[in-house]
């Protein structure tokens, strides 16, 4: 149990979720420190800036008492500090267990779904923060605690059913496709995790009405749909789209809640915003605060992040699933309607690439030029029986791209180049940007 009289020690503090959680607890007044590998990661700078000490793994870091140990999901019995916990009979708690403790301290809103979690969590935290103190935990390594906060907004990850540790007041579910084939057996197994999460929601469940699996979920609390259809409880209507973003009106059972503008692109961002409006409206957040929060939100890291180099615009996006890729391409065409659309796609894991190969091929046939990097392997999956060449062979004009031929990308003049992937695709972006500078 969290205790302000004890040090909170993180085993694996530089993981994206762990680092964000450490920042939240530090902000909330806890004594936080932890350990990890020596290799530099982007998550360590905010930790250092917050005054959180990071040590190398060592048995002596684990004390017999006076600590609360939070163990990262990636660390098993072969880790020296996990072994020290066992030898000293020191109990530890998991990342999800610790998040659940923070959930119980606040009016809590979880954001789950196959796609859109990070974007929606960031937007919701920003909007609620306009009206009341709000703490948040976002899956891209971002976390902030606000003392005496009314709300706690967090990203609820379904992988290995981690989000079933949580019992929030409210939950937004953006969609249910099938993902993580390395863990979930099939679509039914995957959907069952969301069904359990739905039944653990206490005050209100908000689901996208355009997803049949979400509509079929049963809940023990009020359930609301949001979307574009007239039978949705919260409906976005009168939508206008431009190269600056989107504007729309939201109706609640036909009653006009208000008119809203976002500097974000694509239908998926209108849906995310409508979900945020629904939650804020239910919690009686003033309309002006909702409108201002939506208007000023700049987007989450690696979610349609843009850099401009004269006649080439570079978009960085986390998309690695077919649904996410289609949404990102739609957003790029909305913002850059007159430019060639070039996509650099890094397939993420062999099992996902094999399962969705035909979808990836169909999507990439629809852009002006497609490049595919070597498949990004994960710690759980080192190899497979599919390659990037297999995808390229079925996409006219497509090429395999690697660091040794990255200069080919710079030849795409008057283009928007969209980098998509959840692995280390940023190394290709960095190499291109050096050439363009």
C-alpha positions in Angstrom: 0.0 0.0 0.0 1.2 3.5 -0.8 2.5 5.3 2.3 3.9 8.8 2.5 6.0 7.8 5.4 7.8 5.2 3.2 10.0 5.5 0.1 8.3 4.2 -3.1 11.0 2.2 -4.9 10.4 1.4 -8.6 12.1 -1.7 -10.1 12.4 -0.6 -13.7 11.7 3.1 -13.3 12.6 4.1 -16.8 9.8 2.1 -18.5 7.3 4.5 -20.1 4.4 3.6 -17.8 6.6 3.3 -14.7 8.3 6.7 -15.3 5.0 8.4 -15.7 3.6 6.8 -12.6 6.8 7.8 -10.7 6.2 11.4 -11.7 2.6 11.3 -10.6 3.5 10.0 -7.2 6.4 12.5 -6.8 4.0 15.3 -7.6 1.4 14.0 -5.1 4.0 14.2 -2.3 5.5 10.7 -2.1 9.2 10.0 -1.7 10.1 8.3 -5.0 13.3 6.6 -6.3 14.1 3.6 -8.5 16.5 1.5 -10.6 16.9 0.5 -14.2 19.5 -0.3 -16.9 22.2 2.2 -17.5 21.4 2.8 -21.2 19.9 6.2 -21.9 16.1 6.3 -22.5 13.9 9.4 -23.3 11.9 8.8 -20.1 14.8 9.5 -17.7 15.1 13.3 -18.4 11.8 14.2 -16.8 12.6 11.9 -13.8 16.0 13.7 -13.3 14.3 17.1 -13.7 11.8 16.1 -11.0 14.6 15.2 -8.6 14.0 11.5 -8.7 17.1 9.4 -8.1 17.8 6.6 -10.6 20.2 3.8 -9.6 21.5 0.7 -11.3 20.0 -2.6 -10.3 21.5 -3.8 -7.1 20.4 -6.1 -4.3 21.2 -3.6 -1.7 18.6 -1.2 -3.1 15.9 -3.4 -1.5 15.6 -2.7 2.2 14.0 -5.0 4.8 11.5 -2.3 5.7 10.7 1.4 5.1 9.9 0.9 1.4 7.0 0.2 -0.9 8.3 -1.8 -3.9 6.6 -1.3 -7.3 7.8 -3.8 -9.8 7.7 -3.2 -13.5 5.8 -5.9 -15.6 9.0 -6.7 -17.6 11.1 -7.8 -14.7 11.0 -11.5 -13.7 12.8 -13.8 -11.2 16.1 -13.3 -12.9 16.3 -9.7 -11.9 18.7 -9.1 -9.0 16.2 -6.8 -7.1 13.3 -9.2 -7.6 15.6 -11.9 -6.2 16.5 -9.6 -3.3 12.8 -9.1 -2.5 12.3 -12.9 -2.3 15.4 -13.5 -0.2 14.5 -10.7 2.2 10.8 -11.7 2.3 9.9 -8.2 1.0 6.5 -8.0 -0.8 6.1 -6.0 -4.0 3.1 -4.6 -5.9 2.6 -4.3 -9.6 2.2 -1.2 -11.7 -1.5 -1.8 -12.2 -2.0 -2.4 -8.4 -0.4 1.0 -7.8 -2.5 2.8 -10.4 -5.6 1.3 -8.8 -4.6 2.9 -5.5 -4.5 6.4 -7.1 -7.8 5.6 -8.9 -9.4 5.1 -5.5 -8.2 8.6 -4.3 -10.0 10.5 -7.1 -13.0 10.8 -9.4 -11.3 8.6 -11.9 -11.7 8.2 -15.7 -10.0 5.4 -17.6 -9.5 5.4 -21.3 -9.3 2.0 -23.0 -9.7 0.6 -26.5 -7.6 -1.0 -29.3 -6.8 2.5 -30.7 -6.9 6.1 -29.6 -6.1 5.6 -25.9 -3.2 8.0 -25.7 -4.8 10.7 -27.8 -8.1 10.6 -25.9 -6.4 10.4 -22.4 -4.3 13.5 -23.2 -7.3 15.4 -24.5 -9.5 14.5 -21.6 -6.8 15.4 -19.0 -6.3 18.8 -20.8 -10.1 19.6 -20.9 -10.8 18.6 -17.3 -7.7 20.5 -16.2 -9.3 23.7 -17.5 -12.1 23.4 -14.8 -10.6 21.5 -11.9 -7.2 20.2 -10.6 -6.5 17.0 -12.6 -3.8 14.4 -12.3 -3.1 12.1 -15.3 -1.1 9.1 -16.4 -0.6 8.7 -20.2 0.9 5.7 -21.9 3.5 7.8 -23.8 5.5 8.3 -20.6 3.8 11.4 -19.5 2.4 11.7 -16.0 1.5 14.6 -13.7 0.1 14.7 -10.2 -1.7 17.7 -8.8 -2.1 17.9 -5.1 -5.8 17.9 -4.0 -6.8 17.0 -7.5 -10.5 16.3 -8.2 -9.9 14.1 -11.3 -7.5 11.3 -12.2 -7.4 10.5 -15.9 -5.4 7.4 -17.0 -4.7 5.2 -20.0 -6.0 1.7 -19.4 -3.9 -0.9 -21.4 -5.6 -4.1 -22.2 -2.4 -6.0 -23.0 -2.2 -9.1 -20.7 -5.4 -7.8 -19.2 -3.5 -5.3 -17.1 -6.5 -2.9 -17.1 -8.6 -5.5 -15.1 -6.8 -4.2 -12.0 -8.8 -1.0 -12.3 -12.3 -0.1 -11.0 -12.8 3.5 -12.3 -15.7 5.8 -11.8 -16.0 6.4 -15.5 -14.5 4.7 -18.5 -14.2 5.6 -22.2 -13.9 2.7 -24.6 -12.9 4.0 -28.0 -13.1 0.7 -30.0 -12.6 -3.1 -29.9 -10.7 -4.6 -32.9 -8.3 -7.5 -32.4 -4.8 -6.9 -31.3 -1.9 -8.5 -29.4 -2.1 -11.9 -31.1 0.9 -13.0 -29.1 -1.2 -13.0 -25.9 -5.0 -13.1 -26.8 -6.2 -16.4 -28.4 -8.8 -14.8 -30.7 -11.3 -12.1 -31.0 -13.6 -13.6 -28.5 -10.8 -13.8 -25.9 -9.8 -10.2 -26.6 -13.4 -8.9 -26.3 -14.0 -10.8 -23.1 -11.3 -8.6 -21.4 -13.2 -5.5 -22.3 -16.5 -7.0 -21.1 -14.9 -7.6 -17.7 -13.5 -4.0 -17.7 -16.9 -2.7 -18.6 -18.5 -4.4 -15.6 -15.8 -3.0 -13.3 -16.8 0.6 -14.2 -18.7 2.3 -11.4 -20.6 5.4 -12.5 -20.7 5.6 -16.3 -19.4 3.8 -19.4 -18.9 5.8 -22.6 -18.5 3.7 -25.8 -18.3 4.5 -29.5 -21.6 3.7 -31.0 -20.1 2.8 -34.4 -18.4 -0.3 -33.0 -20.7 -3.3 -32.7 -18.6 -5.1 -30.1 -18.7 -2.1 -27.8 -22.5 -1.7 -28.3 -23.0 -5.4 -27.2 -21.0 -5.0 -23.9 -23.0 -5.3 -20.7 -22.4 -2.9 -17.9 -23.6 -2.6 -14.2 -23.6 1.2 -14.5 -25.2 3.6 -17.0 -23.8 3.1 -20.5 -23.7 5.9 -23.1 -22.8 5.8 -26.8 -21.1 8.6 -28.7 -20.6 9.0 -32.4 -22.1 10.3 -35.6 -25.5 8.5 -35.6 -28.9 9.8 -34.6 -29.3 7.0 -32.1 -26.1 7.9 -30.2 -26.6 9.4 -26.8 -24.0 12.0 -27.7 -24.0 12.8 -31.4 -21.6 15.0 -33.4 -23.4 16.9 -36.1 -22.9 20.0 -38.4 -19.2 18.9 -38.9 -16.9 21.2 -40.9 -13.4 20.1 -41.8 -10.5 22.3 -43.0 -6.7 22.5 -43.1 -6.8 24.0 -39.6 -8.9 21.3 -37.9 -12.6 20.5 -37.4 -15.6 22.2 -35.9 -18.9 20.5 -34.9 -21.9 20.6 -32.6 -22.7 17.9 -30.0 -26.3 16.8 -29.2 -27.3 14.9 -26.1 -30.5 13.1 -27.0 -31.3 15.9 -29.5 -30.5 18.7 -27.1 -27.7 21.0 -28.3 -24.8 21.0 -25.7 -22.6 23.4 -27.7 -20.4 24.1 -30.6 -16.7 23.0 -30.5 -13.5 23.4 -32.5 -10.4 21.2 -32.4 -7.0 21.8 -34.1 -6.8 18.1 -34.8 -7.5 16.1 -38.0 -9.6 13.1 -39.1 -12.9 11.6 -38.0 -11.2 9.7 -35.2 -10.3 12.9 -33.4 -13.9 14.2 -33.7 -15.0 11.0 -32.1 -12.3 11.3 -29.3 -13.4 14.8 -28.6 -17.1 13.8 -28.5 -16.2 11.2 -25.9 -14.4 13.8 -23.8 -17.3 16.2 -24.1 -19.7 13.5 -23.0 -17.7 12.7 -19.8 -17.2 16.4 -19.0 -20.9 17.2 -19.6 -21.8 14.3 -17.3 -19.5 15.7 -14.6 -21.1 19.2 -15.1 -17.9 20.9 -16.3 -18.8 24.4 -17.6 -19.3 24.6 -21.4 -16.7 27.4 -21.7 -14.1 25.3 -20.0 -14.8 22.3 -22.3 -14.6 24.6 -25.4 -11.4 26.2 -24.3 -9.7 22.9 -23.5 -10.6 21.4 -26.8 -9.4 24.5 -28.7 -6.0 24.7 -27.0 -5.0 21.1 -27.0 -2.0 20.4 -29.2 -1.9 16.6 -29.3 -0.1 13.8 -27.7 3.5 12.8 -28.4 4.0 10.6 -31.5 0.3 11.2 -32.5 0.3 13.1 -35.8 3.3 15.2 -34.7 4.4 17.6 -37.5 7.7 19.1 -38.6 8.2 21.2 -41.8 11.2 21.3 -44.1 10.4 23.7 -46.9 8.4 21.7 -49.4 8.5 18.5 -47.3 6.2 18.0 -44.3 7.1 15.2 -41.9 4.4 13.6 -39.8 5.4 11.2 -36.9 2.6 8.8 -35.8 2.4 5.7 -33.6 0.0 4.0 -36.0 0.8 0.3 -36.4 -2.6 -1.4 -36.7 -4.7 -1.1 -39.9 -7.5 0.9 -38.2 -4.9 3.4 -36.9 -3.2 3.7 -40.3 -6.4 4.5 -42.1 -7.2 7.2 -39.5 -3.8 8.8 -39.8 -3.9 8.7 -43.7 -7.4 10.4 -43.6 -6.0 13.1 -41.2 -3.0 13.7 -43.5 -5.2 14.1 -46.5 -7.4 16.6 -44.6 -4.5 18.7 -43.6 -2.5 18.4 -46.8 -5.0 18.0 -49.6 -2.7 19.2 -52.4 0.5 17.3 -51.5 1.7 13.9 -52.5 1.2 11.4 -49.7 4.3 9.3 -48.9 4.1 6.7 -46.1 7.1 5.1 -44.4 5.7 2.1 -42.4 7.5 0.0 -39.9 5.6 -3.3 -39.3 5.5 -4.0 -35.6 6.0 -7.7 -34.6 6.0 -10.6 -36.9 2.7 -12.1 -35.6 0.8 -8.8 -36.2 2.4 -8.3 -39.6 1.3 -11.8 -40.7 -2.2 -11.4 -39.3 -2.8 -8.1 -41.0 -0.6 -8.4 -44.1 -3.5 -8.1 -46.6 -4.8 -5.0 -44.8 -1.4 -3.3 -44.8 -1.0 -4.0 -48.5 -4.5 -2.7 -49.3 -3.9 0.5 -47.3 -0.5 1.2 -48.7 -1.7 0.7 -52.3 -3.9 3.7 -51.7 -1.0 6.3 -51.1 1.2 8.0 -53.6 4.3 6.2 -52.5 5.0 3.6 -49.9 8.2 2.6 -48.2 8.4 -0.3 -45.7 11.2 -0.7 -43.2 12.4 -4.1 -41.8 9.9 -5.6 -39.4 10.4 -4.5 -35.8 10.9 -7.5 -33.6 9.9 -7.4 -29.9 11.5 -8.9 -26.9 8.8 -11.6 -27.0 9.1 -12.4 -30.7 12.5 -12.4 -32.3 11.7 -13.8 -35.8 8.9 -15.0 -38.0 8.0 -16.3 -41.4 7.1 -13.0 -43.1 9.3 -10.1 -44.2 8.9 -6.6 -45.4 9.9 -7.8 -49.0 6.7 -10.0 -48.9 4.6 -6.8 -48.4 6.4 -4.7 -50.9 6.0 -7.4 -53.6 2.2 -6.8 -53.5 2.3 -2.9 -53.5 3.0 -1.3 -56.8 5.9 1.1 -56.7 6.7 0.3 -53.0 10.3 -0.1 -51.7 12.0 -1.5 -48.7 13.8 1.4 -46.9 16.6 1.2 -44.4 19.2 3.5 -43.0 21.6 2.8 -45.9 19.1 4.1 -48.5 17.3 6.7 -46.5 18.4 9.4 -48.9 15.8 8.1 -51.4 13.1 9.7 -49.2 14.6 13.2 -49.7 13.7 12.9 -53.4 10.0 13.2 -52.6 9.5 16.9 -53.2 6.3 18.7 -52.5 5.2 15.8 -50.3 4.0 15.0 -46.8 5.9 12.0 -45.5 4.1 10.1 -42.8 6.2 7.8 -40.6 4.1 5.2 -39.0 5.1 2.6 -36.4 5.4 1.7 -32.7 9.0 0.5 -32.7 12.2 2.5 -33.3 10.9 4.2 -36.5 12.1 7.5 -35.1 15.7 6.5 -36.1 14.6 6.7 -39.8 13.0 10.1 -39.2 16.1 11.4 -37.5 18.3 10.3 -40.4 16.0 12.0 -42.9 15.8 15.2 -40.9 19.6 15.4 -40.8 19.7 15.2 -44.6 17.0 17.8 -45.0 18.7 20.2 -42.7 
